[in-house]
Amino acid sequence: MDREWFLTSDNERRYYLQLLARALRQTDWRCVAYCLMSNHLHFAMIAGEKNLESWAKKVR
């Protein structure tokens, strides 16, 4: 992301969280914590059996 801001408003943060929730419903991975910042994200995940790469593409 080259340190560019991509979450610049509360509406964008809410929308991203909706995308995250939708993507999590489609996988067996579980998110136990997250931190959204303006220019990057952190997730603490519990691994499932499915490939994480296919899930991550849904929330990029």
PDB file of N, H, CA, C and O in Angstrom:
ATOM      1  N   MET A   1       0.818  -1.193   0.000  1.00  0.00           N
ATOM      2  CA  MET A   1       0.000   0.000   0.000  1.00  0.00           C
ATOM      3  C   MET A   1       0.866   1.263   0.000  1.00  0.00           C
ATOM      4  O   MET A   1       0.338   2.367  -0.131  1.00  0.00           O
ATOM      5  N   ASP A   2       2.151   1.122   0.141  1.00  0.00           N
ATOM      6  H   ASP A   2       2.581   0.225   0.247  1.00  0.00           H
ATOM      7  CA  ASP A   2       3.072   2.255   0.084  1.00  0.00           C
ATOM      8  C   ASP A   2       2.714   3.365   1.065  1.00  0.00           C
ATOM      9  O   ASP A   2       2.941   4.542   0.786  1.00  0.00           O
ATOM     10  N   ARG A   3       2.162   2.996   2.196  1.00  0.00           N
ATOM     11  H   ARG A   3       1.978   2.040   2.423  1.00  0.00           H
ATOM     12  CA  ARG A   3       1.810   3.942   3.254  1.00  0.00           C
ATOM     13  C   ARG A   3       0.775   4.987   2.840  1.00  0.00           C
ATOM     14  O   ARG A   3       0.604   6.001   3.516  1.00  0.00           O
ATOM     15  N   GLU A   4       0.090   4.734   1.734  1.00  0.00           N
ATOM     16  H   GLU A   4       0.229   3.910   1.185  1.00  0.00           H
ATOM     17  CA  GLU A   4      -0.989   5.631   1.336  1.00  0.00           C
ATOM     18  C   GLU A   4      -2.220   5.323   2.173  1.00  0.00           C
ATOM     19  O   GLU A   4      -2.470   4.167   2.512  1.00  0.00           O
ATOM     20  N   TRP A   5      -2.971   6.328   2.500  1.00  0.00           N
ATOM     21  H   TRP A   5      -2.768   7.268   2.225  1.00  0.00           H
ATOM     22  CA  TRP A   5      -4.194   6.122   3.263  1.00  0.00           C
ATOM     23  C   TRP A   5      -5.254   5.532   2.348  1.00  0.00           C
ATOM     24  O   TRP A   5      -5.485   6.033   1.248  1.00  0.00           O
ATOM     25  N   PHE A   6      -5.890   4.477   2.801  1.00  0.00           N
ATOM     26  H   PHE A   6      -5.703   4.069   3.694  1.00  0.00           H
ATOM     27  CA  PHE A   6      -6.967   3.903   2.001  1.00  0.00           C
ATOM     28  C   PHE A   6      -8.266   3.825   2.783  1.00  0.00           C
ATOM     29  O   PHE A   6      -9.318   3.588   2.190  1.00  0.00           O
ATOM     30  N   LEU A   7      -8.228   4.016   4.083  1.00  0.00           N
ATOM     31  H   LEU A   7      -7.373   4.209   4.565  1.00  0.00           H
ATOM     32  CA  LEU A   7      -9.442   4.128   4.899  1.00  0.00           C
ATOM     33  C   LEU A   7      -9.454   5.548   5.455  1.00  0.00           C
ATOM     34  O   LEU A   7      -8.823   5.830   6.475  1.00  0.00           O
ATOM     35  N   THR A   8     -10.167   6.428   4.785  1.00  0.00           N
ATOM     36  H   THR A   8     -10.679   6.199   3.957  1.00  0.00           H
ATOM     37  CA  THR A   8     -10.069   7.845   5.128  1.00  0.00           C
ATOM     38  C   THR A   8     -11.289   8.404   5.848  1.00  0.00           C
ATOM     39  O   THR A   8     -11.290   9.568   6.251  1.00  0.00           O
ATOM     40  N   SER A   9     -12.320   7.592   6.014  1.00  0.00           N
ATOM     41  H   SER A   9     -12.319   6.647   5.688  1.00  0.00           H
ATOM     42  CA  SER A   9     -13.519   8.090   6.699  1.00  0.00           C
ATOM     43  C   SER A   9     -14.163   6.962   7.502  1.00  0.00           C
ATOM     44  O   SER A   9     -13.870   5.785   7.293  1.00  0.00           O
ATOM     45  N   ASP A  10     -15.030   7.341   8.408  1.00  0.00           N
ATOM     46  H   ASP A  10     -15.268   8.297   8.577  1.00  0.00           H
ATOM     47  CA  ASP A  10     -15.760   6.335   9.186  1.00  0.00           C
ATOM     48  C   ASP A  10     -16.619   5.458   8.278  1.00  0.00           C
ATOM     49  O   ASP A  10     -16.753   4.259   8.519  1.00  0.00           O
ATOM     50  N   ASN A  11     -17.200   6.053   7.236  1.00  0.00           N
ATOM     51  H   ASN A  11     -17.090   7.027   7.041  1.00  0.00           H
ATOM     52  CA  ASN A  11     -18.009   5.265   6.298  1.00  0.00           C
ATOM     53  C   ASN A  11     -17.171   4.211   5.600  1.00  0.00           C
ATOM     54  O   ASN A  11     -17.632   3.085   5.415  1.00  0.00           O
ATOM     55  N   GLU A  12     -15.947   4.550   5.206  1.00  0.00           N
ATOM     56  H   GLU A  12     -15.573   5.465   5.356  1.00  0.00           H
ATOM     57  CA  GLU A  12     -15.067   3.570   4.570  1.00  0.00           C
ATOM     58  C   GLU A  12     -14.682   2.467   5.546  1.00  0.00           C
ATOM     59  O   GLU A  12     -14.604   1.302   5.158  1.00  0.00           O
ATOM     60  N   ARG A  13     -14.442   2.812   6.796  1.00  0.00           N
ATOM     61  H   ARG A  13     -14.506   3.759   7.111  1.00  0.00           H
ATOM     62  CA  ARG A  13     -14.110   1.797   7.807  1.00  0.00           C
ATOM     63  C   ARG A  13     -15.286   0.849   8.025  1.00  0.00           C
ATOM     64  O   ARG A  13     -15.104  -0.366   8.101  1.00  0.00           O
ATOM     65  N   ARG A  14     -16.488   1.405   8.123  1.00  0.00           N
ATOM     66  H   ARG A  14     -16.636   2.392   8.061  1.00  0.00           H
ATOM     67  CA  ARG A  14     -17.684   0.567   8.294  1.00  0.00           C
ATOM     68  C   ARG A  14     -17.875  -0.362   7.101  1.00  0.00           C
ATOM     69  O   ARG A  14     -18.181  -1.541   7.272  1.00  0.00           O
ATOM     70  N   TYR A  15     -17.695   0.166   5.901  1.00  0.00           N
ATOM     71  H   TYR A  15     -17.445   1.124   5.762  1.00  0.00           H
ATOM     72  CA  TYR A  15     -17.836  -0.645   4.695  1.00  0.00           C
ATOM     73  C   TYR A  15     -16.808  -1.770   4.688  1.00  0.00           C
ATOM     74  O   TYR A  15     -17.141  -2.910   4.366  1.00  0.00           O
ATOM     75  N   TYR A  16     -15.561  -1.461   5.039  1.00  0.00           N
ATOM     76  H   TYR A  16     -15.290  -0.534   5.300  1.00  0.00           H
ATOM     77  CA  TYR A  16     -14.524  -2.495   5.070  1.00  0.00           C
ATOM     78  C   TYR A  16     -14.878  -3.574   6.087  1.00  0.00           C
ATOM     79  O   TYR A  16     -14.683  -4.759   5.818  1.00  0.00           O
ATOM     80  N   LEU A  17     -15.395  -3.186   7.246  1.00  0.00           N
ATOM     81  H   LEU A  17     -15.554  -2.223   7.465  1.00  0.00           H
ATOM     82  CA  LEU A  17     -15.784  -4.179   8.253  1.00  0.00           C
ATOM     83  C   LEU A  17     -16.924  -5.056   7.749  1.00  0.00           C
ATOM     84  O   LEU A  17     -16.981  -6.241   8.081  1.00  0.00           O
ATOM     85  N   GLN A  18     -17.831  -4.496   6.955  1.00  0.00           N
ATOM     86  H   GLN A  18     -17.785  -3.535   6.685  1.00  0.00           H
ATOM     87  CA  GLN A  18     -18.891  -5.300   6.350  1.00  0.00           C
ATOM     88  C   GLN A  18     -18.304  -6.313   5.369  1.00  0.00           C
ATOM     89  O   GLN A  18     -18.730  -7.468   5.338  1.00  0.00           O
ATOM     90  N   LEU A  19     -17.325  -5.880   4.567  1.00  0.00           N
ATOM     91  H   LEU A  19     -16.980  -4.942   4.592  1.00  0.00           H
ATOM     92  CA  LEU A  19     -16.650  -6.813   3.652  1.00  0.00           C
ATOM     93  C   LEU A  19     -15.937  -7.911   4.424  1.00  0.00           C
ATOM     94  O   LEU A  19     -15.990  -9.080   4.042  1.00  0.00           O
ATOM     95  N   LEU A  20     -15.274  -7.539   5.502  1.00  0.00           N
ATOM     96  H   LEU A  20     -15.230  -6.589   5.812  1.00  0.00           H
ATOM     97  CA  LEU A  20     -14.575  -8.512   6.337  1.00  0.00           C
ATOM     98  C   LEU A  20     -15.554  -9.536   6.901  1.00  0.00           C
ATOM     99  O   LEU A  20     -15.291 -10.737   6.849  1.00  0.00           O
ATOM    100  N   ALA A  21     -16.673  -9.075   7.435  1.00  0.00           N
ATOM    101  H   ALA A  21     -16.887  -8.100   7.477  1.00  0.00           H
ATOM    102  CA  ALA A  21     -17.671  -9.989   8.004  1.00  0.00           C
ATOM    103  C   ALA A  21     -18.205 -10.942   6.938  1.00  0.00           C
ATOM    104  O   ALA A  21     -18.355 -12.137   7.192  1.00  0.00           O
ATOM    105  N   ARG A  22     -18.489 -10.421   5.756  1.00  0.00           N
ATOM    106  H   ARG A  22     -18.366  -9.450   5.549  1.00  0.00           H
ATOM    107  CA  ARG A  22     -18.996 -11.267   4.668  1.00  0.00           C
ATOM    108  C   ARG A  22     -17.960 -12.316   4.274  1.00  0.00           C
ATOM    109  O   ARG A  22     -18.300 -13.483   4.077  1.00  0.00           O
ATOM    110  N   ALA A  23     -16.706 -11.908   4.159  1.00  0.00           N
ATOM    111  H   ALA A  23     -16.429 -10.961   4.319  1.00  0.00           H
ATOM    112  CA  ALA A  23     -15.644 -12.849   3.787  1.00  0.00           C
ATOM    113  C   ALA A  23     -15.453 -13.906   4.864  1.00  0.00           C
ATOM    114  O   ALA A  23     -15.220 -15.071   4.542  1.00  0.00           O
ATOM    115  N   LEU A  24     -15.547 -13.527   6.136  1.00  0.00           N
ATOM    116  H   LEU A  24     -15.737 -12.581   6.397  1.00  0.00           H
ATOM    117  CA  LEU A  24     -15.370 -14.498   7.220  1.00  0.00           C
ATOM    118  C   LEU A  24     -16.484 -15.538   7.237  1.00  0.00           C
ATOM    119  O   LEU A  24     -16.254 -16.686   7.619  1.00  0.00           O
ATOM    120  N   ARG A  25     -17.685 -15.148   6.826  1.00  0.00           N
ATOM    121  H   ARG A  25     -17.872 -14.216   6.516  1.00  0.00           H
ATOM    122  CA  ARG A  25     -18.789 -16.115   6.772  1.00  0.00           C
ATOM    123  C   ARG A  25     -18.557 -17.179   5.702  1.00  0.00           C
ATOM    124  O   ARG A  25     -19.193 -18.233   5.727  1.00  0.00           O
ATOM    125  N   GLN A  26     -17.652 -16.910   4.769  1.00  0.00           N
ATOM    126  H   GLN A  26     -17.135 -16.054   4.749  1.00  0.00           H
ATOM    127  CA  GLN A  26     -17.396 -17.828   3.662  1.00  0.00           C
ATOM    128  C   GLN A  26     -16.172 -18.702   3.881  1.00  0.00           C
ATOM    129  O   GLN A  26     -15.723 -19.368   2.948  1.00  0.00           O
ATOM    130  N   THR A  27     -15.624 -18.717   5.082  1.00  0.00           N
ATOM    131  H   THR A  27     -15.989 -18.176   5.839  1.00  0.00           H
ATOM    132  CA  THR A  27     -14.432 -19.513   5.362  1.00  0.00           C
ATOM    133  C   THR A  27     -14.529 -20.129   6.748  1.00  0.00           C
ATOM    134  O   THR A  27     -15.396 -19.770   7.545  1.00  0.00           O
ATOM    135  N   ASP A  28     -13.633 -21.057   7.019  1.00  0.00           N
ATOM    136  H   ASP A  28     -12.929 -21.349   6.371  1.00  0.00           H
ATOM    137  CA  ASP A  28     -13.588 -21.646   8.357  1.00  0.00           C
ATOM    138  C   ASP A  28     -12.506 -20.995   9.224  1.00  0.00           C
ATOM    139  O   ASP A  28     -12.276 -21.431  10.352  1.00  0.00           O
ATOM    140  N   TRP A  29     -11.845 -19.961   8.712  1.00  0.00           N
ATOM    141  H   TRP A  29     -12.032 -19.607   7.796  1.00  0.00           H
ATOM    142  CA  TRP A  29     -10.918 -19.177   9.529  1.00  0.00           C
ATOM    143  C   TRP A  29     -11.732 -18.262  10.439  1.00  0.00           C
ATOM    144  O   TRP A  29     -12.842 -17.862  10.086  1.00  0.00           O
ATOM    145  N   ARG A  30     -11.188 -17.932  11.601  1.00  0.00           N
ATOM    146  H   ARG A  30     -10.287 -18.256  11.888  1.00  0.00           H
ATOM    147  CA  ARG A  30     -11.873 -17.053  12.550  1.00  0.00           C
ATOM    148  C   ARG A  30     -10.980 -15.876  12.916  1.00  0.00           C
ATOM    149  O   ARG A  30      -9.789 -16.040  13.181  1.00  0.00           O
ATOM    150  N   CYS A  31     -11.564 -14.707  12.927  1.00  0.00           N
ATOM    151  H   CYS A  31     -12.532 -14.573  12.711  1.00  0.00           H
ATOM    152  CA  CYS A  31     -10.850 -13.496  13.324  1.00  0.00           C
ATOM    153  C   CYS A  31     -11.147 -13.255  14.803  1.00  0.00           C
ATOM    154  O   CYS A  31     -12.302 -13.067  15.186  1.00  0.00           O
ATOM    155  N   VAL A  32     -10.106 -13.262  15.629  1.00  0.00           N
ATOM    156  H   VAL A  32      -9.168 -13.416  15.318  1.00  0.00           H
ATOM    157  CA  VAL A  32     -10.302 -13.049  17.066  1.00  0.00           C
ATOM    158  C   VAL A  32      -9.988 -11.616  17.468  1.00  0.00           C
ATOM    159  O   VAL A  32     -10.389 -11.171  18.544  1.00  0.00           O
ATOM    160  N   ALA A  33      -9.271 -10.889  16.613  1.00  0.00           N
ATOM    161  H   ALA A  33      -8.944 -11.250  15.740  1.00  0.00           H
ATOM    162  CA  ALA A  33      -8.980  -9.477  16.876  1.00  0.00           C
ATOM    163  C   ALA A  33      -8.562  -8.819  15.566  1.00  0.00           C
ATOM    164  O   ALA A  33      -8.017  -9.465  14.671  1.00  0.00           O
ATOM    165  N   TYR A  34      -8.827  -7.542  15.479  1.00  0.00           N
ATOM    166  H   TYR A  34      -9.270  -7.017  16.206  1.00  0.00           H
ATOM    167  CA  TYR A  34      -8.383  -6.790  14.313  1.00  0.00           C
ATOM    168  C   TYR A  34      -8.107  -5.353  14.724  1.00  0.00           C
ATOM    169  O   TYR A  34      -8.596  -4.878  15.749  1.00  0.00           O
ATOM    170  N   CYS A  35      -7.325  -4.678  13.913  1.00  0.00           N
ATOM    171  H   CYS A  35      -6.929  -5.064  13.080  1.00  0.00           H
ATOM    172  CA  CYS A  35      -7.045  -3.263  14.112  1.00  0.00           C
ATOM    173  C   CYS A  35      -6.996  -2.618  12.735  1.00  0.00           C
ATOM    174  O   CYS A  35      -6.134  -2.942  11.917  1.00  0.00           O
ATOM    175  N   LEU A  36      -7.923  -1.707  12.486  1.00  0.00           N
ATOM    176  H   LEU A  36      -8.623  -1.444  13.150  1.00  0.00           H
ATOM    177  CA  LEU A  36      -7.946  -0.983  11.222  1.00  0.00           C
ATOM    178  C   LEU A  36      -7.294   0.372  11.436  1.00  0.00           C
ATOM    179  O   LEU A  36      -7.719   1.150  12.289  1.00  0.00           O
ATOM    180  N   MET A  37      -6.272   0.642  10.664  1.00  0.00           N
ATOM    181  H   MET A  37      -5.927   0.009   9.970  1.00  0.00           H
ATOM    182  CA  MET A  37      -5.649   1.958  10.687  1.00  0.00           C
ATOM    183  C   MET A  37      -5.803   2.572   9.307  1.00  0.00           C
ATOM    184  O   MET A  37      -6.208   1.889   8.366  1.00  0.00           O
ATOM    185  N   SER A  38      -5.494   3.811   9.181  1.00  0.00           N
ATOM    186  H   SER A  38      -5.165   4.366   9.945  1.00  0.00           H
ATOM    187  CA  SER A  38      -5.736   4.498   7.912  1.00  0.00           C
ATOM    188  C   SER A  38      -4.950   3.915   6.753  1.00  0.00           C
ATOM    189  O   SER A  38      -5.401   3.959   5.608  1.00  0.00           O
ATOM    190  N   ASN A  39      -3.765   3.362   7.045  1.00  0.00           N
ATOM    191  H   ASN A  39      -3.399   3.326   7.975  1.00  0.00           H
ATOM    192  CA  ASN A  39      -2.943   2.891   5.933  1.00  0.00           C
ATOM    193  C   ASN A  39      -2.514   1.433   6.032  1.00  0.00           C
ATOM    194  O   ASN A  39      -1.756   0.961   5.185  1.00  0.00           O
ATOM    195  N   HIS A  40      -2.981   0.711   7.045  1.00  0.00           N
ATOM    196  H   HIS A  40      -3.597   1.095   7.733  1.00  0.00           H
ATOM    197  CA  HIS A  40      -2.713  -0.727   7.105  1.00  0.00           C
ATOM    198  C   HIS A  40      -3.634  -1.393   8.117  1.00  0.00           C
ATOM    199  O   HIS A  40      -4.342  -0.725   8.872  1.00  0.00           O
ATOM    200  N   LEU A  41      -3.611  -2.715   8.118  1.00  0.00           N
ATOM    201  H   LEU A  41      -3.036  -3.257   7.505  1.00  0.00           H
ATOM    202  CA  LEU A  41      -4.521  -3.515   8.941  1.00  0.00           C
ATOM    203  C   LEU A  41      -3.731  -4.564   9.699  1.00  0.00           C
ATOM    204  O   LEU A  41      -2.653  -4.975   9.269  1.00  0.00           O
ATOM    205  N   HIS A  42      -4.273  -4.992  10.828  1.00  0.00           N
ATOM    206  H   HIS A  42      -5.148  -4.658  11.177  1.00  0.00           H
ATOM    207  CA  HIS A  42      -3.721  -6.130  11.567  1.00  0.00           C
ATOM    208  C   HIS A  42      -4.873  -7.075  11.883  1.00  0.00           C
ATOM    209  O   HIS A  42      -5.962  -6.636  12.254  1.00  0.00           O
ATOM    210  N   PHE A  43      -4.626  -8.376  11.734  1.00  0.00           N
ATOM    211  H   PHE A  43      -3.742  -8.732  11.432  1.00  0.00           H
ATOM    212  CA  PHE A  43      -5.612  -9.391  12.077  1.00  0.00           C
ATOM    213  C   PHE A  43      -4.961 -10.451  12.942  1.00  0.00           C
ATOM    214  O   PHE A  43      -3.819 -10.837  12.693  1.00  0.00           O
ATOM    215  N   ALA A  44      -5.667 -10.925  13.948  1.00  0.00           N
ATOM    216  H   ALA A  44      -6.595 -10.612  14.149  1.00  0.00           H
ATOM    217  CA  ALA A  44      -5.282 -12.130  14.686  1.00  0.00           C
ATOM    218  C   ALA A  44      -6.315 -13.180  14.297  1.00  0.00           C
ATOM    219  O   ALA A  44      -7.503 -13.044  14.591  1.00  0.00           O
ATOM    220  N   MET A  45      -5.843 -14.227  13.632  1.00  0.00           N
ATOM    221  H   MET A  45      -4.878 -14.338  13.393  1.00  0.00           H
ATOM    222  CA  MET A  45      -6.745 -15.220  13.061  1.00  0.00           C
ATOM    223  C   MET A  45      -6.481 -16.598  13.650  1.00  0.00           C
ATOM    224  O   MET A  45      -5.351 -16.929  14.010  1.00  0.00           O
ATOM    225  N   ILE A  46      -7.534 -17.393  13.741  1.00  0.00           N
ATOM    226  H   ILE A  46      -8.452 -17.124  13.448  1.00  0.00           H
ATOM    227  CA  ILE A  46      -7.414 -18.812  14.063  1.00  0.00           C
ATOM    228  C   ILE A  46      -7.553 -19.562  12.745  1.00  0.00           C
ATOM    229  O   ILE A  46      -8.559 -19.436  12.046  1.00  0.00           O
ATOM    230  N   ALA A  47      -6.538 -20.338  12.420  1.00  0.00           N
ATOM    231  H   ALA A  47      -5.721 -20.441  12.988  1.00  0.00           H
ATOM    232  CA  ALA A  47      -6.487 -21.015  11.124  1.00  0.00           C
ATOM    233  C   ALA A  47      -7.553 -22.084  11.005  1.00  0.00           C
ATOM    234  O   ALA A  47      -7.861 -22.803  11.956  1.00  0.00           O
ATOM    235  N   GLY A  48      -8.101 -22.165   9.821  1.00  0.00           N
ATOM    236  H   GLY A  48      -7.851 -21.581   9.048  1.00  0.00           H
ATOM    237  CA  GLY A  48      -9.021 -23.229   9.471  1.00  0.00           C
ATOM    238  C   GLY A  48      -8.352 -24.159   8.476  1.00  0.00           C
ATOM    239  O   GLY A  48      -7.136 -24.124   8.293  1.00  0.00           O
ATOM    240  N   GLU A  49      -9.151 -24.979   7.843  1.00  0.00           N
ATOM    241  H   GLU A  49     -10.140 -25.007   7.991  1.00  0.00           H
ATOM    242  CA  GLU A  49      -8.634 -25.928   6.859  1.00  0.00           C
ATOM    243  C   GLU A  49      -8.483 -25.295   5.480  1.00  0.00           C
ATOM    244  O   GLU A  49      -7.652 -25.735   4.685  1.00  0.00           O
ATOM    245  N   LYS A  50      -9.272 -24.276   5.192  1.00  0.00           N
ATOM    246  H   LYS A  50      -9.948 -23.919   5.837  1.00  0.00           H
ATOM    247  CA  LYS A  50      -9.259 -23.665   3.867  1.00  0.00           C
ATOM    248  C   LYS A  50      -8.024 -22.787   3.684  1.00  0.00           C
ATOM    249  O   LYS A  50      -7.408 -22.339   4.651  1.00  0.00           O
ATOM    250  N   ASN A  51      -7.683 -22.557   2.429  1.00  0.00           N
ATOM    251  H   ASN A  51      -8.184 -22.921   1.644  1.00  0.00           H
ATOM    252  CA  ASN A  51      -6.546 -21.738   2.057  1.00  0.00           C
ATOM    253  C   ASN A  51      -6.818 -20.271   2.388  1.00  0.00           C
ATOM    254  O   ASN A  51      -7.828 -19.722   1.948  1.00  0.00           O
ATOM    255  N   LEU A  52      -5.947 -19.638   3.145  1.00  0.00           N
ATOM    256  H   LEU A  52      -5.126 -20.085   3.502  1.00  0.00           H
ATOM    257  CA  LEU A  52      -6.137 -18.239   3.524  1.00  0.00           C
ATOM    258  C   LEU A  52      -6.017 -17.301   2.331  1.00  0.00           C
ATOM    259  O   LEU A  52      -6.664 -16.254   2.313  1.00  0.00           O
ATOM    260  N   GLU A  53      -5.222 -17.642   1.352  1.00  0.00           N
ATOM    261  H   GLU A  53      -4.697 -18.492   1.367  1.00  0.00           H
ATOM    262  CA  GLU A  53      -5.030 -16.752   0.204  1.00  0.00           C
ATOM    263  C   GLU A  53      -6.343 -16.477  -0.514  1.00  0.00           C
ATOM    264  O   GLU A  53      -6.606 -15.339  -0.903  1.00  0.00           O
ATOM    265  N   SER A  54      -7.159 -17.490  -0.693  1.00  0.00           N
ATOM    266  H   SER A  54      -6.945 -18.414  -0.377  1.00  0.00           H
ATOM    267  CA  SER A  54      -8.434 -17.284  -1.379  1.00  0.00           C
ATOM    268  C   SER A  54      -9.351 -16.378  -0.564  1.00  0.00           C
ATOM    269  O   SER A  54     -10.118 -15.604  -1.136  1.00  0.00           O
ATOM    270  N   TRP A  55      -9.283 -16.463   0.748  1.00  0.00           N
ATOM    271  H   TRP A  55      -8.660 -17.092   1.213  1.00  0.00           H
ATOM    272  CA  TRP A  55     -10.073 -15.589   1.613  1.00  0.00           C
ATOM    273  C   TRP A  55      -9.551 -14.159   1.547  1.00  0.00           C
ATOM    274  O   TRP A  55     -10.335 -13.217   1.434  1.00  0.00           O
ATOM    275  N   ALA A  56      -8.249 -13.995   1.616  1.00  0.00           N
ATOM    276  H   ALA A  56      -7.612 -14.761   1.708  1.00  0.00           H
ATOM    277  CA  ALA A  56      -7.657 -12.659   1.650  1.00  0.00           C
ATOM    278  C   ALA A  56      -7.995 -11.862   0.394  1.00  0.00           C
ATOM    279  O   ALA A  56      -8.128 -10.640   0.461  1.00  0.00           O
ATOM    280  N   LYS A  57      -8.134 -12.524  -0.736  1.00  0.00           N
ATOM    281  H   LYS A  57      -8.026 -13.517  -0.790  1.00  0.00           H
ATOM    282  CA  LYS A  57      -8.488 -11.829  -1.970  1.00  0.00           C
ATOM    283  C   LYS A  57      -9.860 -11.177  -1.861  1.00  0.00           C
ATOM    284  O   LYS A  57     -10.127 -10.187  -2.541  1.00  0.00           O
ATOM    285  N   LYS A  58     -10.725 -11.710  -1.024  1.00  0.00           N
ATOM    286  H   LYS A  58     -10.508 -12.515  -0.471  1.00  0.00           H
ATOM    287  CA  LYS A  58     -12.076 -11.172  -0.893  1.00  0.00           C
ATOM    288  C   LYS A  58     -12.110  -9.872  -0.107  1.00  0.00           C
ATOM    289  O   LYS A  58     -13.058  -9.099  -0.243  1.00  0.00           O
ATOM    290  N   VAL A  59     -11.100  -9.614   0.709  1.00  0.00           N
ATOM    291  H   VAL A  59     -10.329 -10.242   0.819  1.00  0.00           H
ATOM    292  CA  VAL A  59     -11.121  -8.402   1.532  1.00  0.00           C
ATOM    293  C   VAL A  59     -10.076  -7.374   1.105  1.00  0.00           C
ATOM    294  O   VAL A  59      -9.914  -6.352   1.772  1.00  0.00           O
ATOM    295  N   ARG A  60      -9.380  -7.622   0.031  1.00  0.00           N
ATOM    296  H   ARG A  60      -9.512  -8.452  -0.511  1.00  0.00           H
ATOM    297  CA  ARG A  60      -8.408  -6.628  -0.467  1.00  0.00           C
ATOM    298  C   ARG A  60      -9.097  -5.546  -1.233  1.00  0.00           C
ATOM    299  O   ARG A  60      -8.443  -4.627  -1.725  1.00  0.00           O
TER     300      ARG A  60
END
